[in-house]
Amino acid sequence: MYELVEMTGSTIRFQNLFHWQLAMRFKSTLPILACFVLGLVGCERVDPVVTYTVPTKLPAQLVPGQDRMLAAMLPVGDNIWFFKVTGPEGAVDSIHDDFRNFVEGITFEDGSPELADLPTGWRRGGEKPFRYATLDVETPDKQLGISVSSLPLREDSWDQQVQDNVNRWRGQLGLPKSDQKWADAQKLAVKAADPNAVWVDIVGETGETNSMAAPFANRVPPPSSSAMLPNASAASVADEQMLAAMVPKGSDVWFFKVKGAKESVTSLMGTFRAFVEGIQFEEGVPKLEDLPKTWTLGGENAFRFATLDVATPAGKLDVSISKLLRQQDKPWAEQVVMNVNRWRGQMGLPASTIKWAGGQPLSVKTADEGSVWVNLSGDDDSGTKKKSVTPPVTGQPSSGDANTGDEDDPVTYVVPKGWRDGRMSSMRLAAFNVGPEDKSAEITVIPAGGDLRGNVARWLGQVRKGTTPEQIVDQALKDAQDVTVAGVAGKRFLLIGDEGDAAERMAIDATIIPLGSDGTSNLFVKMTGPAETVEKQADAIALFLKSLKLNL
């Protein structure tokens, strides 16, 4: 065992603690034992300090390189299409020309990009939530993935939308925000898109972890894990406040919500309520051009229509705006109670059985009747702070149990018996495996975009050999089963591979549930695996769909 006693340049000196402790222990008896020891081992001095020369600089081959991002924003009709690739600088550099040429030459059909003809070496990758497609590209350094996704155009200026997105990407690479037009992005000529397409080429910090670097050196530290600890959650919830509103409009329910430190939220209460009461709708969606002072449109978020960043004297807050289809088979009061009690749980409060779970009527002239105002704090009704709250769910429930979820879970469900925990990711809301290990099928619950026909055609391509004829896609759409999930009308497809060796046939049982009336986002419940396993699980999938609840 050694103790560091000096480090100079490339020389590090350690003291051998074992030798030092041994010398101290026998110091008093050393004269008596001297002759005996000398007779056995001879006269040899023990040096208590050992000097080594070691390199203190990371070898050049181990120094992490930089990441490079190429991205494009293409306005097409009412949508923005995003094409983006990020990876080691050398790998991204090797596909720069092909990527730019591909984006400049892209064509659209029915508002979506045509991806049938890809550059040499490119191929369609597996589906991922929040993406229209992923394109896998092999390079000498590593495989890269090009993401293709879309979002509805916001109602504010195009320049501001570009600024927000490019600065968000800059932040991902550890770069500071830019105040220049388009955050230093350049104009891109794409004949098939509307004018003002944008090209982004930035280089920043690598996304890989350098284990020899000081923690968080030159990077933003990851979010604290304290939110996963019950005690930390209880302490913070007790000092928080939530304001929320449920606003029914046509077939949708709009949610406006802000949560944060009591001092900040209290200072916002009057402005927030007036904003919701005065909200205007255009073609069924809120108009956000005229915002209160100090409010600005924030970056995109997967489950939100918009985020509003709010500066208050006591700190920054964000107002979330999202929507769900109104559940036609459930009374409005029941839908209100379900959501308000979910919010109460987030604040460490018990469920309420009174009308609207304590929510109050709210007057929104442009909405349908029944708008609800919610004001919750982390103190119970008597003013006593909660001692603890239920910790967030960090894993899948056991078979046959309900997943009650947490604040970030947009769905709850009951797991059929025999389903095993599957591979989760930041993009999956749930994942399971089922069937024998050698014939296992995977079930995933994923929010994603894309049109109905395009998704069905892609899934058919995953279970059939070669290109799927249009008449096969037509028949699959015709054979779809109508289902209702959490009060939302959806479509369920059973897609089985080509006839042949039954043991090798693959199948997909997929259900598409619209998340809004505009058709831009859906929830996919999809089982993929050997046809024998998938077909045997048909009833279990039906039970799972019946138990599924949407909690946004």
C-alpha positions as CSV (number, residue, x, y, z in Angstrom):
1,M,0.0,0.0,0.0
2,Y,1.4,3.4,-1.0
3,E,0.6,7.0,-0.1
4,L,1.2,9.8,-2.7
5,V,3.8,12.2,-1.2
6,E,4.9,14.3,-4.2
7,M,4.0,14.7,-7.9
8,T,6.3,16.8,-10.1
9,G,6.0,16.9,-13.9
10,S,6.0,13.3,-15.0
11,T,7.5,12.0,-11.7
12,I,5.2,10.7,-9.0
13,R,6.7,9.7,-5.6
14,F,4.9,7.3,-3.2
15,Q,5.7,6.2,0.3
16,N,5.4,2.5,1.0
17,L,3.1,2.5,4.0
18,F,3.7,-1.1,4.9
19,H,7.4,-0.5,5.2
20,W,6.8,2.7,7.2
21,Q,4.3,1.1,9.6
22,L,6.6,-2.0,10.1
23,A,9.6,0.3,11.0
24,M,7.5,2.3,13.5
25,R,6.1,-0.9,15.2
26,F,9.5,-2.4,15.8
27,K,11.4,0.8,16.5
28,S,11.8,0.1,20.2
29,T,12.9,-3.5,19.8
30,L,15.2,-2.9,16.8
31,P,18.4,-2.9,18.9
32,I,17.6,-6.2,20.5
33,L,16.7,-7.9,17.2
34,A,19.5,-6.3,15.1
35,C,22.0,-9.1,15.3
36,F,19.3,-11.8,14.8
37,V,17.9,-10.0,11.7
38,L,21.3,-9.3,10.3
39,G,22.2,-12.9,10.7
40,L,19.2,-14.1,8.7
41,V,18.9,-11.5,5.9
42,G,22.1,-9.6,6.0
43,C,22.5,-5.8,6.3
44,E,19.9,-4.2,4.0
45,R,18.3,-0.8,4.5
46,V,14.5,-0.4,3.7
47,D,13.8,2.8,1.9
48,P,10.4,4.1,2.9
49,V,9.9,6.2,-0.2
50,V,9.6,4.6,-3.7
51,T,9.9,6.8,-6.8
52,Y,8.3,6.0,-10.1
53,T,8.2,7.9,-13.4
54,V,4.8,7.6,-15.2
55,P,3.1,9.6,-17.9
56,T,0.6,12.0,-16.6
57,K,-0.8,13.0,-20.0
58,L,-3.3,10.9,-21.8
59,P,-1.7,9.2,-24.9
60,A,-2.8,10.8,-28.1
61,Q,-4.6,7.7,-29.3
62,L,-6.8,7.8,-26.2
63,V,-7.7,11.4,-26.3
64,P,-11.3,11.6,-27.4
65,G,-12.0,13.4,-30.6
66,Q,-14.8,15.8,-31.3
67,D,-18.3,15.2,-32.5
68,R,-19.7,16.7,-35.7
69,M,-23.3,17.3,-36.5
70,L,-24.8,17.8,-39.9
71,A,-28.5,18.8,-40.0
72,A,-31.1,20.3,-42.2
73,M,-34.4,21.9,-41.6
74,L,-36.9,21.8,-44.5
75,P,-40.2,23.6,-44.3
76,V,-42.8,21.7,-46.3
77,G,-46.4,22.8,-46.1
78,D,-47.4,22.9,-42.5
79,N,-44.5,20.8,-41.3
80,I,-40.7,21.1,-40.7
81,W,-38.7,18.1,-41.8
82,F,-35.5,17.4,-39.9
83,F,-32.5,15.4,-41.3
84,K,-29.7,15.0,-38.8
85,V,-26.6,12.9,-38.2
86,T,-24.1,13.2,-35.3
87,G,-21.0,11.2,-34.6
88,P,-17.1,11.3,-34.5
89,E,-15.8,14.1,-36.7
90,G,-13.9,11.8,-39.1
91,A,-16.9,9.5,-39.6
92,V,-19.3,12.4,-40.3
93,D,-16.8,14.1,-42.5
94,S,-16.7,11.0,-44.7
95,I,-20.4,11.2,-45.5
96,H,-20.7,15.0,-45.7
97,D,-21.1,15.3,-49.5
98,D,-23.5,12.3,-49.8
99,F,-25.6,13.6,-47.0
100,R,-25.9,17.2,-48.4
101,N,-26.6,15.9,-51.9
102,F,-29.2,13.6,-50.5
103,V,-31.0,16.4,-48.6
104,E,-30.8,18.8,-51.5
105,G,-32.3,16.2,-53.9
106,I,-35.0,14.9,-51.6
107,T,-38.6,14.7,-53.0
108,F,-41.9,14.5,-51.2
109,E,-45.0,12.5,-51.8
110,D,-48.2,13.3,-49.8
111,G,-46.1,15.6,-47.7
112,S,-43.6,12.9,-46.6
113,P,-40.0,12.3,-48.0
114,E,-39.4,9.6,-50.6
115,L,-36.8,7.2,-49.3
116,A,-36.9,4.5,-51.9
117,D,-33.6,5.5,-53.6
118,L,-30.8,5.9,-51.1
119,P,-27.1,6.5,-51.7
120,T,-24.8,3.5,-52.1
121,G,-24.1,2.0,-48.7
122,W,-27.2,3.5,-47.0
123,R,-30.1,1.4,-45.8
124,R,-33.4,1.8,-43.9
125,G,-32.8,1.1,-40.2
126,G,-35.3,0.0,-37.6
127,E,-38.2,2.2,-36.5
128,K,-37.6,4.5,-33.6
129,P,-40.1,6.7,-31.7
130,F,-40.4,10.3,-32.7
131,R,-38.8,9.5,-36.1
132,Y,-40.3,9.1,-39.5
133,A,-37.3,6.9,-40.4
134,T,-33.7,6.1,-39.5
135,L,-31.0,5.6,-42.2
136,D,-28.0,3.5,-41.3
137,V,-24.8,4.4,-43.0
138,E,-21.5,2.4,-42.7
139,T,-18.3,4.4,-42.5
140,P,-14.7,3.2,-42.0
141,D,-14.9,4.5,-38.4
142,K,-18.3,3.4,-37.3
143,Q,-21.9,3.1,-38.3
144,L,-23.9,6.3,-38.3
145,G,-27.6,6.8,-38.0
146,I,-29.4,9.6,-39.9
147,S,-32.6,10.6,-38.3
148,V,-35.6,11.8,-40.3
149,S,-38.4,13.4,-38.4
150,S,-41.0,16.1,-38.6
151,L,-42.8,18.6,-36.4
152,P,-45.7,21.0,-37.2
153,L,-44.6,24.5,-38.0
154,R,-45.2,26.9,-35.2
155,E,-47.1,30.2,-35.6
156,D,-44.2,32.4,-34.7
157,S,-41.5,33.5,-37.2
158,W,-39.4,31.0,-39.2
159,D,-36.2,32.7,-38.1
160,Q,-37.1,32.2,-34.4
161,Q,-37.9,28.5,-35.0
162,V,-34.6,28.0,-36.7
163,Q,-32.8,29.9,-33.9
164,D,-34.4,27.7,-31.2
165,N,-33.6,24.4,-32.9
166,V,-30.0,25.2,-33.9
167,N,-29.2,26.6,-30.5
168,R,-30.6,23.4,-29.0
169,W,-28.3,21.3,-31.2
170,R,-25.4,23.6,-30.3
171,G,-26.1,22.8,-26.7
172,Q,-26.0,19.1,-27.4
173,L,-22.4,19.5,-28.6
174,G,-21.4,21.7,-25.6
175,L,-21.4,24.9,-27.7
176,P,-22.8,28.3,-26.4
177,K,-25.9,29.8,-27.9
178,S,-25.5,32.0,-30.9
179,D,-27.3,35.4,-31.3
180,Q,-26.6,35.5,-35.0
181,K,-29.3,34.9,-37.5
182,W,-30.3,31.3,-37.6
183,A,-27.6,30.8,-34.9
184,D,-25.0,30.8,-37.7
185,A,-26.8,28.2,-39.8
186,Q,-26.7,28.6,-43.6
187,K,-29.3,28.7,-46.3
188,L,-29.8,25.4,-48.2
189,A,-31.4,25.0,-51.7
190,V,-33.9,22.2,-51.8
191,K,-36.2,22.4,-54.8
192,A,-38.9,20.2,-53.3
193,A,-39.2,22.2,-50.1
194,D,-40.4,25.7,-49.4
195,P,-37.9,28.6,-49.4
196,N,-35.5,29.2,-46.5
197,A,-34.4,25.6,-45.9
198,V,-31.5,25.5,-43.4
199,W,-28.1,23.7,-43.4
200,V,-26.2,23.2,-40.1
201,D,-22.6,22.0,-39.7
202,I,-21.2,22.3,-36.2
203,V,-18.4,20.6,-34.3
204,G,-18.2,20.3,-30.5
205,E,-17.6,18.0,-27.7
206,T,-17.7,14.3,-28.1
207,G,-20.6,12.5,-26.7
208,E,-18.4,9.7,-25.4
209,T,-17.3,9.6,-21.8
210,N,-13.7,10.1,-21.0
211,S,-13.2,8.2,-17.8
212,M,-9.8,9.8,-17.1
213,A,-11.2,13.3,-17.3
214,A,-12.3,15.2,-14.2
215,P,-16.0,14.7,-13.6
216,F,-18.1,17.0,-15.8
217,A,-14.9,18.7,-17.2
218,N,-15.9,21.1,-19.9
219,R,-19.4,19.7,-20.1
220,V,-22.8,20.2,-18.5
221,P,-23.3,17.7,-15.7
222,P,-26.1,15.2,-16.1
223,P,-29.3,15.7,-14.2
224,S,-29.2,14.9,-10.6
225,S,-30.3,11.4,-9.7
226,S,-31.8,12.7,-6.4
227,A,-35.1,12.8,-8.1
228,M,-35.1,9.0,-8.0
229,L,-34.8,9.0,-4.2
230,P,-37.9,9.1,-2.1
231,N,-36.5,11.4,0.6
232,A,-35.2,13.9,-2.0
233,S,-38.5,13.8,-3.8
234,A,-40.5,14.4,-0.6
235,A,-38.3,17.3,0.4
236,S,-38.7,19.0,-2.9
237,V,-42.4,18.3,-3.4
238,A,-43.3,19.9,-0.1
239,D,-41.9,23.2,-1.3
240,E,-43.5,23.0,-4.8
241,Q,-46.7,24.3,-6.3
242,M,-48.6,23.3,-9.4
243,L,-51.1,25.2,-11.5
244,A,-52.9,23.4,-14.2
245,A,-56.0,23.7,-16.5
246,M,-58.0,21.2,-18.5
247,V,-59.7,22.8,-21.5
248,P,-62.1,20.8,-23.7
249,K,-62.2,21.9,-27.3
250,G,-64.0,19.8,-29.8
251,S,-62.6,16.2,-29.8
252,D,-59.5,17.3,-27.8
253,V,-58.6,18.1,-24.3
254,W,-56.0,20.7,-23.9
255,F,-53.7,20.7,-20.9
256,F,-51.9,23.8,-19.6
257,K,-49.6,23.2,-16.6
258,V,-46.7,24.8,-14.7
259,K,-44.9,23.3,-11.7
260,G,-42.0,24.6,-9.6
261,A,-41.0,26.3,-6.4
262,K,-43.9,27.9,-4.6
263,E,-42.4,31.4,-4.6
264,S,-42.0,31.3,-8.4
265,V,-45.3,29.7,-9.2
266,T,-47.3,32.0,-6.8
267,S,-45.8,35.0,-8.5
268,L,-47.1,33.7,-11.9
269,M,-50.6,32.7,-10.8
270,G,-52.6,35.7,-11.9
271,T,-50.8,35.9,-15.3
272,F,-51.1,32.2,-15.9
273,R,-54.8,32.0,-15.2
274,A,-55.5,35.1,-17.3
275,F,-53.5,33.5,-20.2
276,V,-55.5,30.3,-20.1
277,E,-58.9,32.1,-19.8
278,G,-58.1,34.3,-22.7
279,I,-56.6,31.6,-25.0
280,Q,-57.7,31.8,-28.6
281,F,-57.9,28.8,-31.0
282,E,-57.3,28.6,-34.7
283,E,-58.2,25.4,-36.6
284,G,-58.5,23.7,-33.2
285,V,-55.1,24.6,-31.8
286,P,-54.0,27.4,-29.4
287,K,-52.7,30.7,-30.9
288,L,-49.4,31.6,-29.2
289,E,-48.3,34.7,-31.1
290,D,-49.2,37.2,-28.3
291,L,-47.6,36.0,-25.0
292,P,-47.4,37.8,-21.7
293,K,-44.3,39.8,-21.0
294,T,-41.2,37.7,-20.1
295,W,-42.8,34.6,-21.8
296,T,-41.1,33.0,-24.8
297,L,-41.7,29.9,-26.9
298,G,-39.3,27.2,-25.8
299,G,-37.8,24.2,-27.6
300,E,-39.6,21.2,-28.9
301,N,-40.7,18.4,-26.6
302,A,-41.9,15.0,-27.7
303,F,-45.2,15.0,-25.8
304,R,-46.1,18.6,-26.0
305,F,-47.7,20.9,-28.4
306,A,-45.5,23.7,-27.1
307,T,-43.4,24.8,-24.1
308,L,-43.4,28.4,-22.9
309,D,-40.4,29.6,-21.0
310,V,-41.3,32.1,-18.2
311,A,-38.9,34.3,-16.3
312,T,-40.0,35.3,-12.8
313,P,-38.2,37.2,-10.1
314,A,-37.8,34.0,-8.2
315,G,-36.6,31.8,-11.0
316,K,-37.3,30.4,-14.5
317,L,-40.4,28.2,-15.1
318,D,-41.8,26.4,-18.1
319,V,-45.5,26.1,-19.0
320,S,-46.3,22.9,-20.8
321,I,-49.2,22.8,-23.4
322,S,-50.3,19.4,-24.6
323,K,-53.5,17.6,-25.7
324,L,-55.2,14.3,-25.9
325,L,-58.3,13.1,-27.6
326,R,-61.3,13.3,-25.3
327,Q,-62.5,9.9,-24.2
328,Q,-66.0,9.6,-25.6
329,D,-66.9,6.5,-23.6
330,K,-66.1,8.1,-20.3
331,P,-68.0,11.0,-18.5
332,W,-66.1,14.3,-18.4
333,A,-66.2,14.4,-14.6
334,E,-64.5,11.0,-14.5
335,Q,-61.8,12.2,-16.9
336,V,-61.2,15.3,-14.8
337,V,-60.9,13.2,-11.5
338,M,-58.4,10.8,-13.1
339,N,-56.1,13.6,-14.2
340,V,-56.4,15.8,-11.1
341,N,-55.7,12.8,-8.8
342,R,-52.7,11.9,-10.9
343,W,-51.4,15.5,-10.4
344,R,-52.2,15.2,-6.7
345,G,-50.0,12.1,-6.6
346,Q,-47.2,14.0,-8.2
347,M,-47.4,16.6,-5.4
348,G,-47.4,13.9,-2.7
349,L,-51.1,14.4,-1.9
350,P,-53.7,11.6,-1.5
351,A,-56.4,11.0,-4.1
352,S,-59.6,13.0,-3.6
353,T,-63.1,11.7,-3.9
354,I,-64.8,15.1,-4.1
355,K,-66.1,16.6,-7.3
356,W,-63.3,17.1,-9.9
357,A,-60.9,15.9,-7.1
358,G,-60.8,19.5,-5.9
359,G,-60.5,21.2,-9.3
360,Q,-62.5,24.4,-9.8
361,P,-64.6,25.7,-12.8
362,L,-62.7,27.9,-15.2
363,S,-64.2,30.3,-17.7
364,V,-62.6,29.9,-21.2
365,K,-64.9,31.6,-23.7
366,T,-63.3,30.0,-26.8
367,A,-63.5,26.4,-25.4
368,D,-66.4,24.1,-24.7
369,E,-68.1,23.9,-21.3
370,G,-66.3,22.2,-18.4
371,S,-62.9,23.8,-18.3
372,V,-61.1,23.0,-15.0
373,W,-58.6,25.0,-12.8
374,V,-56.2,23.2,-10.5
375,N,-54.0,24.7,-7.8
376,L,-52.0,22.2,-5.8
377,S,-49.1,22.5,-3.3
378,G,-47.0,20.0,-1.5
379,D,-48.9,20.5,1.7
380,D,-52.0,18.5,2.6
381,D,-55.4,20.0,3.3
382,S,-54.5,20.8,6.9
383,G,-51.2,22.5,5.9
384,T,-49.1,19.7,7.2
385,K,-46.2,18.8,4.8
386,K,-46.1,15.3,3.6
387,K,-43.4,13.2,5.1
388,S,-42.9,11.0,2.0
389,V,-44.2,10.3,-1.4
390,T,-44.2,7.2,-3.5
391,P,-40.9,6.9,-5.3
392,P,-41.0,6.9,-9.1
393,V,-41.3,3.6,-10.8
394,T,-37.9,2.6,-12.0
395,G,-38.7,-0.8,-13.6
396,Q,-41.5,-2.8,-15.1
397,P,-44.2,-4.3,-12.9
398,S,-44.4,-8.0,-12.3
399,S,-46.7,-10.1,-14.4
400,G,-50.4,-9.4,-13.8
401,D,-49.6,-6.2,-11.9
402,A,-50.7,-2.7,-12.9
403,N,-48.1,0.0,-13.7
404,T,-49.4,3.1,-12.1
405,G,-46.5,5.1,-13.6
406,D,-45.1,8.4,-12.5
407,E,-45.0,12.0,-13.6
408,D,-43.1,11.2,-16.8
409,D,-45.2,8.1,-17.7
410,P,-47.8,9.0,-20.3
411,V,-49.4,5.5,-20.1
412,T,-50.5,3.0,-17.5
413,Y,-51.4,-0.6,-18.1
414,V,-51.8,-4.1,-16.7
415,V,-49.1,-6.6,-17.7
416,P,-50.5,-10.0,-18.9
417,K,-49.3,-13.1,-17.2
418,G,-46.2,-14.6,-18.8
419,W,-44.8,-11.3,-20.2
420,R,-41.3,-10.6,-19.1
421,D,-39.5,-7.3,-18.7
422,G,-38.0,-6.2,-22.0
423,R,-35.3,-3.8,-23.1
424,M,-36.2,-0.3,-22.2
425,S,-34.7,2.9,-23.7
426,S,-35.4,6.6,-23.2
427,M,-37.8,6.4,-26.2
428,R,-39.9,3.4,-25.1
429,L,-42.8,3.8,-22.8
430,A,-42.9,0.1,-22.1
431,A,-41.2,-3.1,-23.4
432,F,-41.7,-6.8,-22.8
433,N,-40.7,-10.2,-24.1
434,V,-42.9,-13.2,-24.3
435,G,-42.8,-16.8,-25.5
436,P,-40.0,-19.4,-25.3
437,E,-36.5,-18.0,-25.2
438,D,-35.7,-19.6,-28.7
439,K,-38.9,-18.1,-30.1
440,S,-39.3,-14.9,-28.2
441,A,-41.4,-12.0,-29.4
442,E,-40.9,-8.4,-28.3
443,I,-43.7,-6.0,-27.4
444,T,-43.0,-2.3,-27.4
445,V,-45.1,0.8,-26.6
446,I,-43.7,3.7,-28.6
447,P,-45.0,7.2,-29.6
448,A,-44.0,8.0,-33.2
449,G,-45.2,9.8,-36.3
450,G,-45.8,8.9,-39.9
451,D,-48.9,8.2,-41.9
452,L,-51.0,5.1,-41.6
453,R,-50.2,3.5,-45.0
454,G,-46.5,4.3,-44.7
455,N,-46.2,2.6,-41.4
456,V,-48.1,-0.5,-42.5
457,A,-46.0,-0.7,-45.7
458,R,-42.8,-0.5,-43.7
459,W,-44.0,-3.2,-41.2
460,L,-44.9,-5.5,-44.1
461,G,-41.4,-5.0,-45.5
462,Q,-40.0,-6.2,-42.2
463,V,-41.8,-9.6,-42.3
464,R,-41.9,-10.2,-46.0
465,K,-39.1,-10.8,-48.5
466,G,-38.4,-8.0,-51.0
467,T,-40.6,-5.1,-51.8
468,T,-44.2,-5.3,-50.7
469,P,-46.7,-4.9,-53.7
470,E,-49.2,-2.1,-53.3
471,Q,-52.1,-4.6,-53.4
472,I,-50.8,-6.3,-50.3
473,V,-50.7,-3.0,-48.5
474,D,-54.2,-2.3,-49.6
475,Q,-55.4,-5.6,-48.3
476,A,-53.7,-5.1,-45.0
477,L,-55.4,-1.8,-44.6
478,K,-58.7,-3.3,-45.5
479,D,-58.3,-6.2,-43.0
480,A,-57.4,-3.9,-40.1
481,Q,-59.4,-4.4,-36.9
482,D,-61.1,-1.4,-35.4
483,V,-60.2,-1.1,-31.7
484,T,-60.8,1.4,-29.0
485,V,-58.0,2.1,-26.6
486,A,-58.6,4.5,-23.6
487,G,-61.6,5.9,-25.5
488,V,-59.6,6.5,-28.7
489,A,-60.4,4.8,-31.9
490,G,-57.4,3.0,-33.4
491,K,-56.5,0.3,-35.9
492,R,-54.9,-3.1,-35.2
493,F,-53.0,-5.0,-37.8
494,L,-51.8,-8.7,-37.9
495,L,-49.1,-8.9,-40.6
496,I,-47.6,-12.3,-41.3
497,G,-44.6,-13.1,-43.4
498,D,-44.4,-14.9,-46.7
499,E,-45.6,-18.5,-46.9
500,G,-42.8,-21.0,-46.6
501,D,-41.1,-22.6,-43.7
502,A,-43.5,-22.0,-40.8
503,A,-40.7,-22.1,-38.3
504,E,-39.0,-19.1,-40.0
505,R,-42.0,-16.9,-40.6
506,M,-42.1,-13.6,-38.8
507,A,-45.1,-11.6,-37.8
508,I,-46.1,-8.2,-36.5
509,D,-49.2,-7.5,-34.4
510,A,-49.4,-3.7,-34.3
511,T,-52.0,-1.2,-33.1
512,I,-51.9,2.4,-34.0
513,I,-53.6,4.8,-31.6
514,P,-53.9,8.5,-32.6
515,L,-52.6,10.9,-29.9
516,G,-54.4,13.9,-31.4
517,S,-56.9,14.9,-34.0
518,D,-54.3,16.4,-36.4
519,G,-52.8,13.0,-37.2
520,T,-49.2,14.1,-36.6
521,S,-48.5,11.7,-33.7
522,N,-49.6,8.2,-32.7
523,L,-49.0,5.6,-30.0
524,F,-47.8,2.2,-31.4
525,V,-48.3,-1.0,-29.5
526,K,-46.3,-3.5,-31.5
527,M,-45.3,-7.2,-31.1
528,T,-42.6,-8.5,-33.4
529,G,-41.3,-12.1,-33.5
530,P,-41.9,-15.6,-34.8
531,A,-45.4,-15.9,-36.3
532,E,-46.2,-18.9,-34.0
533,T,-45.5,-16.8,-30.9
534,V,-47.2,-13.7,-32.1
535,E,-50.4,-15.5,-33.1
536,K,-50.6,-17.3,-29.7
537,Q,-50.4,-13.9,-27.9
538,A,-53.3,-12.3,-29.8
539,D,-55.7,-12.5,-26.7
540,A,-53.0,-11.2,-24.4
541,I,-52.4,-8.2,-26.6
542,A,-56.1,-7.6,-26.6
543,L,-56.2,-7.6,-22.8
544,F,-53.2,-5.3,-22.7
545,L,-54.8,-2.8,-25.1
546,K,-58.0,-2.9,-23.0
547,S,-56.0,-2.0,-19.8
548,L,-54.0,0.7,-21.5
549,K,-54.7,4.3,-20.2
550,L,-53.4,7.5,-21.5
551,N,-52.3,9.9,-18.8
552,L,-50.9,12.9,-20.5
